[in-house]
Amino acid sequence: MKGLFAFAAAVALLCACARGTAPQGHYQSTPVVADGQAGDWSQPLRFTNPRHTLSFNVTNDARNLYIVVMTRDDRMQRRILRAGMDVFFDPKGKMDKTIDLSYPESNSTDPLTFNQDSLYSKNALLAAASVYNTSGFHNVENGQYNPGDKHSPIQVALAFHGDSLLVYEAIVPLYTVLKRGGLDTKTLRRDFSVGIVIGNLPDQRSANRNQGNGGNGFRPHMGFGMGMGGMGMGMGMGGGGRGGQQRPQASQNESDWYTFKFAQPGAPS
């Protein structure tokens, strides 16, 4: 009986050790400027989605997290620009969506206009991506900010590098996602998750039906309210909670998560 208990304890210990184990991340040893240009990053990027239509990387140094997303795929570019993208941060490494950086916002422009493959339409959508939303960050108020807002410590950018490569960059200070503020010994032992979630374009047949009925191609959507310092946002059907914007409803969003342990100087870059 004692041997059985010892065996069970050993198995439990091994399971506990296995849980929460994630690879060490890569240390960002060279400067990054959030300008939507690809020159600060070694390519190809470390990660790709299953269909190889999007690549991304997540790195850190002693002060910031750095996120880059790139795509040359036309449909993926239009998904990002029309349906919007959220980057989630989970300090517990469990892929929860409690801390959210939403940029670009979903754009409810007539889907029949922007389902065409044209650089003009994508540039028009890019020009309309004038704000980003924050939710759940430490020391950053929930609400809307301009990408160039000096009052927000978070830096984001989205631009075309040349004519065919769409580049998203974000620089997020560690003190905005970590309660302990920085990379102390305890934080370095813990897993951390970053999730990149991209909305999907509405089904074209549904969009055509709604268009014929005088709609805008979107189904009713329950938004949620957030905001401080005069940045109030509504909650209701059809409007969405982020400045009146709305995530198009579709069958499935693009969701890619990376769970890791923070890197220290000397780690691979």
C-alpha positions in Angstrom: 0.0 0.0 0.0 2.8 2.4 0.8 4.4 1.6 -2.5 1.1 2.5 -4.3 0.9 5.8 -2.5 4.5 6.6 -3.4 3.9 5.8 -7.0 0.7 8.0 -7.0 2.7 10.8 -5.4 5.4 10.5 -8.0 2.9 10.6 -10.9 1.2 13.7 -9.4 4.6 15.4 -9.0 5.4 14.7 -12.7 2.1 16.0 -13.8 2.5 19.1 -11.7 6.0 19.7 -13.2 4.6 19.2 -16.7 1.8 21.7 -16.2 2.8 25.3 -16.9 5.9 24.3 -18.8 6.5 26.6 -21.8 9.6 27.4 -23.9 11.7 30.4 -23.2 11.0 33.3 -25.4 13.4 35.3 -27.5 15.1 38.4 -26.2 14.8 41.6 -28.3 18.4 42.8 -28.5 18.0 45.3 -31.3 15.8 48.4 -31.3 12.2 48.3 -32.6 10.2 51.3 -33.7 6.4 50.8 -34.1 6.1 52.2 -37.6 4.5 49.4 -39.6 7.7 48.7 -41.5 9.4 45.3 -41.7 13.0 46.4 -41.4 13.4 45.8 -37.6 12.6 42.1 -37.9 14.5 39.1 -39.0 12.6 37.2 -41.6 10.9 34.8 -42.0 9.2 35.4 -38.7 9.2 32.6 -36.1 5.6 31.6 -36.3 2.9 31.1 -38.9 -0.8 30.1 -38.9 -1.8 26.7 -40.1 -2.7 28.0 -43.6 0.6 30.0 -43.9 -1.4 33.2 -44.7 -0.1 35.1 -41.6 3.2 35.1 -39.7 4.1 36.7 -36.4 6.7 37.0 -33.7 6.7 37.9 -30.0 9.8 39.0 -28.2 10.7 40.9 -25.0 13.5 42.9 -23.4 13.8 44.1 -19.8 11.1 46.8 -20.4 8.7 45.9 -23.2 6.9 43.2 -25.1 7.2 43.4 -28.9 4.6 42.0 -31.3 4.8 41.9 -35.1 2.2 40.4 -37.5 2.8 40.2 -41.3 0.8 39.0 -44.2 0.9 39.1 -48.0 -2.3 37.2 -48.4 -5.0 39.4 -49.9 -8.0 37.9 -48.0 -6.1 37.9 -44.7 -5.2 41.6 -45.2 -8.9 42.4 -45.8 -9.9 40.4 -42.8 -7.6 42.4 -40.6 -8.6 45.7 -42.1 -12.4 45.0 -42.2 -13.1 42.5 -39.4 -10.4 43.8 -37.0 -7.7 42.3 -34.9 -7.2 41.8 -31.1 -4.0 41.0 -29.3 -4.6 39.4 -25.9 -2.2 39.1 -23.0 -2.5 36.6 -20.1 0.0 36.9 -17.3 -1.0 33.4 -16.1 -0.2 31.7 -19.3 -3.7 30.2 -19.7 -4.7 32.0 -22.9 -7.4 34.0 -21.2 -8.6 37.2 -22.8 -8.6 39.6 -19.9 -6.1 42.1 -21.3 -7.0 43.3 -24.8 -5.3 45.6 -27.3 -7.8 46.0 -30.2 -6.4 47.4 -33.4 -7.5 47.9 -36.1 -11.1 48.1 -35.1 -13.7 46.3 -37.2 -15.0 48.5 -40.1 -18.7 48.2 -41.1 -18.2 49.7 -44.5 -20.4 48.1 -47.2 -19.0 44.6 -47.7 -19.9 44.7 -51.4 -17.5 47.6 -51.9 -14.5 46.1 -50.1 -14.7 42.5 -51.2 -12.8 43.5 -54.3 -9.2 42.8 -54.7 -7.8 46.3 -55.0 -5.0 48.1 -53.2 -7.2 51.2 -53.3 -9.9 49.6 -51.1 -7.4 48.3 -48.6 -5.6 51.7 -48.4 -9.0 53.3 -47.7 -9.7 50.8 -44.9 -6.2 51.4 -43.5 -6.7 55.2 -43.5 -9.9 54.6 -41.5 -8.0 52.7 -38.8 -7.5 55.8 -36.7 -8.0 54.5 -33.1 -7.1 51.5 -31.0 -8.8 50.3 -27.8 -7.4 49.1 -24.5 -9.0 46.9 -21.9 -7.7 45.4 -18.7 -4.2 46.9 -18.8 -2.4 48.0 -15.6 -1.8 51.8 -15.4 -3.6 52.4 -18.7 -7.2 53.5 -18.8 -9.7 51.5 -20.7 -10.8 53.4 -23.8 -9.8 54.6 -27.2 -6.4 56.2 -28.2 -4.9 57.5 -31.4 -1.9 55.4 -32.5 0.3 58.5 -32.1 -1.1 59.4 -28.7 1.7 60.4 -26.3 -0.4 59.9 -23.3 -0.6 56.1 -23.8 2.6 54.1 -23.1 1.4 51.5 -25.7 2.7 52.1 -29.3 0.9 50.5 -32.3 1.3 50.8 -36.0 -0.2 49.3 -39.1 1.0 50.0 -42.6 1.9 48.5 -46.0 5.6 47.8 -46.5 5.8 48.2 -50.2 2.6 47.4 -52.1 2.0 43.8 -50.9 3.1 43.3 -47.3 0.8 44.4 -44.4 2.8 44.9 -41.2 1.4 45.3 -37.7 3.7 46.3 -34.8 3.0 46.8 -31.1 5.3 47.8 -28.2 3.7 47.1 -24.9 5.5 48.1 -21.6 5.8 45.2 -19.2 4.4 47.2 -16.3 1.1 47.4 -18.2 0.6 43.6 -18.3 2.4 42.4 -15.1 1.2 43.2 -11.7 4.7 43.0 -10.3 5.8 45.5 -12.9 8.9 43.9 -14.3 10.9 40.7 -14.8 11.7 39.7 -11.2 12.7 36.1 -10.4 9.1 35.0 -9.8 7.9 36.4 -13.0 10.7 34.8 -15.0 9.5 31.4 -13.8 5.9 31.9 -14.9 4.3 31.2 -18.2 2.9 34.1 -20.2 0.5 34.0 -23.2 0.0 36.3 -26.1 -3.0 35.7 -28.4 -3.6 37.1 -31.9 -7.3 36.9 -32.9 -8.6 38.2 -36.2 -12.2 38.5 -37.1 -13.7 36.8 -40.1 -15.4 38.4 -43.0 -19.2 37.9 -43.1 -20.5 35.2 -45.4 -21.0 36.8 -48.9 -24.4 35.2 -49.4 -25.6 36.6 -46.0 -24.1 40.0 -46.9 -26.0 40.0 -50.2 -29.3 39.1 -48.4 -28.8 41.8 -45.8 -27.8 44.3 -48.5 -31.0 43.6 -50.3 -33.0 44.1 -47.2 -31.4 47.5 -46.6 -28.9 46.2 -44.0 -25.2 46.7 -43.9 -24.2 43.0 -44.1 -23.9 42.5 -40.3 -26.1 40.5 -38.0 -27.1 41.9 -34.6 -24.2 41.8 -32.2 -24.1 42.4 -28.5 -21.2 44.7 -27.7 -19.8 45.5 -24.3 -19.1 48.8 -22.6 -15.8 50.1 -21.4 -14.1 53.4 -21.0 -12.8 56.0 -18.6 -12.0 59.7 -18.6 -14.8 60.6 -20.9 -14.3 57.8 -23.3 -17.7 56.2 -22.6 -18.9 53.4 -24.9 -22.3 51.9 -25.3 -23.7 48.5 -24.9 -26.5 47.2 -27.1 -27.6 45.3 -30.1 -26.0 46.1 -33.4 -23.7 48.9 -32.2 -20.8 47.2 -30.5 -19.0 48.4 -27.5 -16.0 50.0 -29.0 -16.8 53.5 -30.2 -19.8 52.2 -32.0 -17.8 49.7 -34.0 -18.9 46.1 -34.4 -17.0 42.8 -35.0 -18.6 41.1 -38.0 -20.2 37.8 -37.0 -18.8 34.8 -38.9 -18.3 31.1 -38.5 -14.8 31.2 -37.1 -12.2 33.8 -36.1 -8.4 33.3 -36.7 -6.9 32.6 -33.3 -3.1 32.0 -32.8 -1.6 31.8 -29.3 2.0 31.7 -28.1 2.8 30.7 -24.5 6.3 31.3 -23.3 8.6 32.3 -20.4 10.1 35.7 -20.6 13.6 35.8 -22.0 16.6 37.4 -20.3 19.7 39.0 -21.9 21.8 36.4 -23.6 18.8 34.3 -24.7 18.3 33.7 -28.5 17.0 36.8 -30.3 
